[in-house]
Amino acid sequence: MAARPYWKGQIRLALVSIPVEIYSATKSGATIAFNQIHEPTGKRIKYEKVVPGVGAVDPDEIVKGFALAKGKYVLLEDEEIEAVKLESKKTLELTQFVDSQEIDPLYYERPYYVVPADDLAEEAFVVLREALRHTKKVALGQLAMRGREYIVSLKPCGRGILLETLRYADEVNKAQGYFRDIGDVKPDAELLELAETLIDKKTAKFDPSKFHDRYVDALKDLIERKSKGRKIETDDEAPMPSRGSNVIDLMAALKKSVEKPGAAKKASAKKAPAKKTAKAPARKKAANG
């Protein structure tokens, strides 16, 4: 495997130890990076690390410090920090098993692929993977990586195992504080039915390849046009989209959305009559369905 493992160690379940390697399951997407430029000269702005009253300092003279009080620090060497003994640096002990639906999606953070470190570890690895699959459970433990200890979950993933880091309880904001002002009301039955019909029409299998970062594409186009000296027009005073202010507007909008042919691409390929009856789109949907 060409990629370098993010972590190497062992998974321990009671008296069973399984040597494994962990690899990042994701990668950074396309981004547009900007530099800060001094406009009068066109030169890039750079930053220096300085000490008040001393000026710029050599990077070799910089160490980590923890503030005990204002102006008072405990200085720590990198070697001293690395020497902190924590068993989870090399061993992921599985301490609990839960049903997957018990973990709120808010707690999931980053995914990693787990593979056996060698052929000798494969048998125990496969036993753990299939035991999780058959019991439909998620394994939990704690793992130290890159300067902090994480809660992690393990679940089967094809021939391997997926490890996901989880947020701690104090890292998740409680929803009640944001949702408390939303009224406890029941939606109108007809509005609800129209919304469900619209959802049904737009339901399809998830295909991530159909989505891309349109903002990055737009920035690339802007940069290309600007580099060719084209004039860029900005519309800072573009009007906000109009919003319906009552139930009648919502009802009309939902009905119009539902009545619009679901297979828009197929419909555009055929020339439709100039006038249609109100039920024509519904018949077309049924035919396509």
Secondary structure, DSSP 4 states (H G I P E B T S, - for coil): --SPPSEEEEEEETTEEEEEEEEES-----------EETTTTEEP----EETTTEE--GGG--EEEEEETTEEEEE-HHHHHT---GGGTEEEEEEEEEGGGS-GGGEEEEEEEEESSHHHHHHHHHHHHHHHHHTEEEEEEEEETTEEEEEEEEEETTEEEEEEE--GGGS--THHHHTTS---PPPHHHHHHHHHHHHHT-----GGG---HHHHHHHHHHHHHHTT------TTPPPPP---SHHHHHHHHHHHHHS-S-HHHHHHSPPPSS--TTHHHHHHHHH-
